[in-house]
Amino acid sequence: DLQLSSRVQAIKPSPTLAVTNKAAELRAAGQDIIGLGAGEPDFDTPDHIKNAAIEAINAGQTKYTAVDGTPALKQAIIAKYKRDNGLDYEPNQILVSSGGKQSFFNLALAVLNPGDEVVIPAPYWVSYPDMVLVAEGKPVVIETSAETRFKITPEQLDNALNERTRLFVINSPSNPSGMAYTLDELKALAAVLMKYPQVMIATDDMYEPILWTGQPFCNILNAEPALYDRTFVLNGVSKAYSMTGWRIGYAAGPAKIIGAMKKIQSQSTSNPSSVSQAAAQAALDGPQECVGEMVKAFRERHDYLVAALNELPGVECLQGDGTFYVFPSFQGAIDATDGISTDVELAEKLLQEAGVALVPGSAFGAPGHMRLSFATGLDVLKEAVARLKKVLA
Ligand code: PLP
């Protein structure tokens, strides 16, 4: 009998990728499926970024690079943190990885010992708890609800932190809730974190520019600069520039831990793709209008979708602050549907009977909800809503 490690048995495959795969399977079998499960923008990568990659290939930039990223890309990242976030970093505080997912994975492996606690607010990006488990840490989930716009309170954070806590994860704007913390809310959370000097902080800023609060983007370091020596700022080009397939993410933080993350990467994947690094550099250094255009489209779709979802029986949806997700409650619909008692069962029914793929909230630690991605055209969204209406009616 072939033996599996306890590490791999502790985790599950990514449920969001699973929904996307299932939708693709049904589609391949001839069914008409609308996929609202995917976590990626529907736009093409902007031309000037693609051209930078083509030029890199033609210039022979097709070899190994420095493990932690090319000096040119690291400079572009340092300039980005300065320009957009008012944060100062040296090259030895930056690590470029094969996607934001690897950045967090490196961090978990670099700082967690067995049993170390990692505090994760729910609803969370599906991968945080599982990556913590692979690193043999212990996810400690803080539950939230629509009442606080799916944001944690300082009291909740204070109750979750203790001497076993090694890491606190904050993701704003959030996948899947679409909510962003205000600067004042972050200040209140930072005040709690100041009482626990052994706790490191990961701020996952992956959706930074996809925001329409009218306020500038801010993270926990903007709220409390004194947390600089124990905070990791994670970001990447996947969502902002519609570059999910290029696999470039980056992390900034204390040189000691960034160096440890680099060591892990050097013994696993080595450098991220040389060609993708050239493209990412063009994305960060180049014109930023392309981002604004995508955000405008996302906002339009968001406004349509929130209004339309609130018209559906048993569905309640808050206005989001950004990202390309909404996270409505389907609890009323679950309660009203014969033979259905969970969000997972309802999602399965909606996939089979409405031909609409969405991800059940329990995947994100918030049962009774669904995550709908609006990284798809308005006409498709309208058709999806019409189909949901038929099955839920
Ligand atoms: N962080 C969050 C909150 C995300 O939603 C994602 C992607 O879904 C990532 C990080 C990782 O992105 P990638 O590995 O594609 O760069």
Residues whose N, C-alpha, C, O or C-beta is under 5 A from the ligand:
A	BS01	PLP	G39 G99 G100 K101 Q102 W125 N171 N175 D204 M206 G236 S238 T244 I248 G249
